[in-house]
Amino acid sequence: MTRAAPADLDPVRAVADAVLYEGYLLYPYRASAHKNRSRWQFGVLGPPAATAASFAEEPSMAMQCLLSVEPGAPAPAEVTVRLRFLQHQVREVRRRTGDGGERAVPELVVDGVAVLSWDEAVEREVDLGPVPLTGPTDQLCAVAGGEETEPLTDATGVPVGSIGRRREPLVARVRTHAERDGGYVRLTVSVANEHAGTVADKDAAVRVSLIGTHLLLRARGARFVSLREPPDGAAPAAARCVQHRCWPVLAGAEGTTDTVLGAPIILYDYPEIAEQSAGALFDSTEIDEILTLRVMTMTDREKAEARATDPRAREIIDRCDAMTPGDLQRLHGLLRTGDARNAAPASFDTGGAPWWDPAADAAVSPGSDGVVIDGVRVAKGSLVRVCPARRADAQDLFFDGQVARVTAVLSDVDGGVHVALVLVDDPAADLHDWYGRYFYFAPDELEPLTAGDSGLPAPDPPPAEFRKENPSCASSD
């Protein structure tokens, strides 16, 4: 059964829609853009009988979440499950021929406006109703296919062609299973594409796939437990929850525990859309300001193609074209100090200086600050041996065991300490130092040395003529 979700789920559905339409359109939002050759990126459940040549996605996903059942509830605890996804739709433009028939074409221009053939998608939401927190359930969900034709006429009313839209039927199976784990209930929800036919190519596989698949769960008589930050008593049970291509997070208003979003991407608890975002841009980890500015650089011809590509692309172009300087300024967002979720917005200026400017905090001085490593104070000019331990970057392996000279000790806004280095035996070390091109390591990746320990002479200071032109590059002597 397909029903609209309750209005109080709207904020959650707004976040879910960002997942649902991820990749639906990719900048530069035109059908001819190479990026749009592969659009359906997350939560794709492909047909189970697809051949290897079709490059179909895996047909299933599953998630496990944890609930605490409220004692003394007036009714048995239950969870309402909603399955959401996109159904692929082929949009085919047809030109009217001289004999009164029609033939498919990539593009048809009607009164100066282009209409393009393009793959669309239709949003689907299946309400599976409440499932008990005892035992298993098994439901088969069928979504009908269909075909519609929209006539195209010119300004005088003369038929010039049509737009045909075609959808394949879909079949999905949703299973749930509830089991006790200590004082909690572990609920498993799995979704599988059960398309019966064999598909042999990529386009055919996409047409019978569930796209952007995700789950919305609402509990009654029970509370969901955060799997990211479970309370101490729930930590062992939370660690036993297994996820497969779907990750549950608490959703809705901060602090509420009755709603979970099961998304095909990993999110934090209580994800939300930034208040500065004026609308969807359908690009991973959207950076609205940058993408908006990129849209503004598009030529009129490119914008015309984008408008013809898809109604949602048209909305993006029109919204960006209508933006005022004030609208753009608001896309800068806010700086939040401390806990990004709970802290109040902070001004970008601190005492008249930008937050990132050293003048904002007179106590910070990378050139003279130090950090204690193994009981030894390390600061600018100190010698250290590099022992990379935190990363798997191949370049770090070349630094392993190398002797380096500290050029600065810096602290980031999260309280982390970073040590800037140049390698002592690097022939370009002085140049790197003069131009401020450093390598950065954490204190626990460094071993303090003395000049005697390293067996290396102290570095020569920069040439006098360079120091004269660059007084900030004074010797550390």
N, C-alpha and C positions, 0 to 999 in steps of 0.2 A: 504494500500500500504506500502511496506517495502522499505525504501530507506536509504542510508547512510547519517548521519548528516554532515553538513558542517564542513570543517577542522577547522574553528575557534571555533567550539564547542569541539574540542578534549580535552583541559584541563578540561572542565566541565565533559565530558564523562569519563575521567580518575577517577575523584572523584565519579561519578555515578557508575562506574564499581566496586569500592570498596564496594559500597552499594549492587550492583547487586549480587556479588559473596560472600557476607558476609555469612559465615556458609557453603559455598559449600564444603570446606574441613576444618577440624578442627585438630589441632595438637593432636596426632602425625601423621596425614595424612595417616593413613592406614585403609583399609576397615575393619579390625578386631578391631579397636579401638572403645571402647564403646561410646565415644563422638560422633562418626559419625553415631550412630543409629538415631540421631535426628539432621539433618543437615540444613534443610530449616527453617530459623529463622525469617527473617524480610520480610515485604512486601508480605506475602503469602495471596492470595485471593483464598479461597477454593470454591468448588462447592456448589451452593445454596441448592441443594436437598440432601445433605449428611445426613446420620443418625448420631445419637449421638455417636454410637459406632465407627465411623470413626475418631472422634476427629478432624474434618476438621476446618480450620480457617474460620473466617468471610469472606463472599464473596465480600466485597466492601471496598473502601477507597475514601476519598474526601478531597479536600483542597480548601481554599479560599485565593486569593492573591489580592493585591490592586495595581491599576495603575493610573498614572496621564497622561491624554491624552494631547499630544502636540498640542497647538493651531496653526492653520494655516498649518497643515501638508498637503502635496500635495495629499495624498491618505487617505482613512478611516483607522483608527487605527485597528490593528488586532494582533492576537497572534497565532503563529504556535505551535501546540501541538504534542509532540512525547511521545509515550508510550513505555516503555522498561521493559522487564521481561525475566525470564528464563523459557523455556519449558522443563519439565521433560522428560528424555530419559532413558529407561531401556537398559542396556548393558548386554546381556546374552551370556556367553561362552558355546560353545557346543563341545563335544568330538565326534570324528568319531568312530562309532562302527564297529564291525567285519562284519556286513551284509551290510555295506556301508551307513547306516543311521547315525543319530546324536542324542545325548541326552545332555540336559543341565547339566552343572557341575559348582560348585563354582569356580574351578580353573583348569587351564590347563597349564602344563609346556611344552614349545616348545624350544628345543635346550638349556635347562637350564634356560630359562627366563619364569617367571610365567605370565600368563594372567588371570585376575580375572573378575568374574561377579560383576557388580557395577552399581549404579544409576548415570547417568551423567545428564547434562543439556545443552540445546542449547540456545544461546543468541538470543533474538528477539527484534526488534525495529520497531514500526509501526508509520509511519508519517501520522498524521491525517490532515495535511495541515493547512492553516490559518483559524482561526475562528474569526468572527467579534466581536467587543466589544459592540454589541447590540443584545439583545435577546438570546434565547437558541439554542443549536445545539445538535444533537443526532446521533451518529455513531456506527454501529456494526462492530466489527473487528473479522474476522475469521482467525485462524492460522491452517493450515492443519496438520494432523498427518502424519505418514509415517513409513516405515520400510526398513532397508537396511541390507545386509549381506556381511560381509568381510571374505573371506576364509583365513584359517591359514594353512601354509605349513611349513615343517621342512627345514633344510638347503639343503636337497637333492631334494626338490620340491615335496615331498610326502604330500598329504593332510592329516592333522591330526584333523581338526575341523573347526570351524568358530566362528565369533562374530556376533551376531544379535543385532541390535539397533531398538527400537520401541518407537514411540511417539503417544500419543493420541491427537486428534484434540481439539483445544481450541476456545472458543468464549467469547469475552469481549465487553461490551458496555461502550462507553465513552460519557458522557454528559457534556456540558458546559452551563453556564448561566451567562450573564453579566447584572449588574444593577448599577444604580447610587447611590452613597452614598456621599452626599455633592458635593464637587468638584472633587471626585475621582470615579473610576469604580471598583466595586468589582466583580472579576471573580471567579466563582466556577467551578472546574473541578472534576468530579467523575468518578470512574472506577468500573465496576462490572463484576464479573465472571458470565456468563450466560450459563454454561454447563447445558444441558437439562436433562441428565440422573441422576438416583439415585445411590449413591455409599454407600457401607455398611461397608468398612473397611479403615484403615488408608492409606495403600499403594495405594488403588484405588483412594482415595481422593487426595493424593499428585500428582498422575499422571495426573489429570485434573485441577490442580491448576496453577495460575499464581504466579511465585516465584520471590522474590526480586523486586516486582513491584515498579516503580517510574516514574516520569514525568519530561520532559524537555520542558520548555516554552521559546519561543523567541518572543519578542514584536517588532512591527514596528509601528511607529507613536505614541508611548506611552512609558512611563517609569514605571518600577516596583518600588514600594515603599517598603522599608525594614519594615517588621513587627516586627523585633526584636528591631530596633532603628528607629522608624518612626519620621519624622520631626514633630514639634509641631502641625502644622495644620492638619496632617494626623493621629495623635494619636487616636482621637475618632473613626474614621473609621477603623483603624487598630485593635482596641480593639473589634470591632464587627465582625471581621473575625473569622470563626469557622473552626477547623481542625478535621478530623477524620482519624486517622491512616496514615496521610500524612502531612508533614510540609514543607512549601515553604521557601526557603532562596535565597538571591541574590547569583549568581554564575558567574564565569568568572574572568576577571582581576579586581583587586581592584578598586572600584569607578564606575564601569560600572553598568548600570541599565536596560539592555535589556534582561537579561537572569535570569530565576528562575529554581532551581532544587527542585522538590517536592519529598522528600525522606521519607521512612517509619521509619526513625530515626531522632531525633532532632539534627540539625547541626547549627553552626554559619553561618552568612553571609560570602560569599567568602571562603568556605572550600577549602583546597588544600592538595595535597599529599606532605609529607615531601621530600625535595630534597635528603635526605640521604637514602630514602627507595629504595632499588634496585629492588623490585618486590613484588607482592602480596603474602601475607601469609594466607589470608582467615580466619583471627581470629579477633574477636571483639576488637576494640581499639588496633590495632596491636602495639606491642613493638618489633620492628624488631630485635634489638640486642639480647634480651632474647630468642625469639623464634629461632633465628639463632643458638645461642649457644646450645639450646635444641636439635635442629636437629643434630648438630655435635656430640651429645652424643648418638645418635641412633646406634644400632649395625648394622653390614653389613646385617644381615638377615632382620631387620626392614626396612632398607633403600631399600632393594630389594622388599619388599612387598609394600612400599610406591610408588616406581616407577611403580609397576604393577597395583596399584590401579587406577591411573588416570594420563593423560598426564600433568596436571597442578601440581600434586604432584611430578611427575618426574622433572619438571622444578625447583621446590623448592629445592629438594634434590641436584640436579646437581649444582644449583646456590650456595647453602651453601657449598658444597664440594669444589667448585672452589675458594672460598673466600680467599684472602690473609690477613695477619695481618693488612695491611693498610686498606683494605676494612672493616674489623671489627671495626677498630678505627673510621672510618668515621660514623659508626652507632651511636656513642655517641651523635651526634647532636650538637646543639648550645644552649647556654644560651642567652635569649633575656631579656633585662631589660625594665621596664616600660610596655608600650603597646606591647604585644607580637607580634602584627601584624605589627605595624608601626616602632618599634624601630629597630635600626641596631643591628646585632649580637654583643654580648659582649664576651670578653675572659673569660675563666673559671678562670683565675688568676687575682687577683686585688692586685697590689703592691707586687707581689711575693707570695701572699697567696691565696688559693682557695676561691671562692666567699662565700662559706658557713662557712668558718673559722672566728671566732670572730676577729682574727688578721687582717682581711681584712678591718676592720673599727674600729679604736681605740676608737671611740666615743660610741661604743656599749659595755655595760657591764651588762649582765642580773643580776649579783649579787648585783649591786648597783643602777641600773636603777629603776625608779618608774613610776607610772601612777596616775593621779588625778581622784578620784571617789567621787562624791558628795562633792567636795571641800576638800577632805582629800587625802593627798599623801600616796599611798600604795606602799610598796617596800618589799624587802626580810625581813622576820621577822614579818611583819604586820599580824594582825588577821582580818579575814573577815568572813561574813556569806554567804553561797552559796545559790543563788537563780536562779537555771537553767531556762533559758528562750529561748534559741536559738535552742535546739535540742529536739528530741523525744526519746532519748536513755533511756531505762528503768533504767540503772545504775544512770543516772542523778537524777532520782526521789528519789533515796535513799540518795542523797547528799542534797536534798532540806532542807534548814534550818540548816544544819550542820555548825559548826565552823571549819575554816581551817586556817592554817598558810601559808603565801606566802613564797615560796622558790626562786622565780626568776620572773622577768618581762622581757618578750622577744618580739621582733618585727620581723615580717616575711618580706620577700622581697617585698610583696605587700603593706607594710605599716600598716598591722594589728598588734594589740597588744594582747598578750596572757599572762595570769597570771598562773604560775605553783604553785600548792598547794599540801599540805598533810593535811588530816583531823586530827584535834587535838586529838579527842578521839579514833582514830584508833590505836589499840595495836601495829600495825606494822608501825606506822607513822615514827619512827626514822629510821627503816630499809629502808623504801621507800626513805627517805631523803638522807641517806648515799649512797644508790645505784643510786640515780637520777631517781627514778621511781615516776613520778608526775602525777597529774590530771591537765588538762588545761581548763581554762574558760576565757571568754571574760570579760572585765572590767564591762560591764553593767549587768553582772550576779552575781556581788559581792556587798556586803554591808560592808563598813569599820566598824571595831569594835576596841575598846580599851580592854586591859586586864580586866578592870572592867566591861565593857559591857558584855563580854562573860562569866564571872563568872568562868573562867578557869585559872589555874596557868600558868606561862610562862614555855615553854618546857625546859627540862634539856638538856645540851649540850651533844654531843656524848662522849663516854668514851675516856679517855686520850690516851689509847693504840691505839684506832682507829684513833684519830686525828694525832698521831705520824706516823702511816702508811699511812694516807690519808690526807696530809696537805691541800688539796683543800677543805676538808669538815670541815673547821673551824667554830666555833660557830658564830652565828649572833649577839652575845652580843656586 
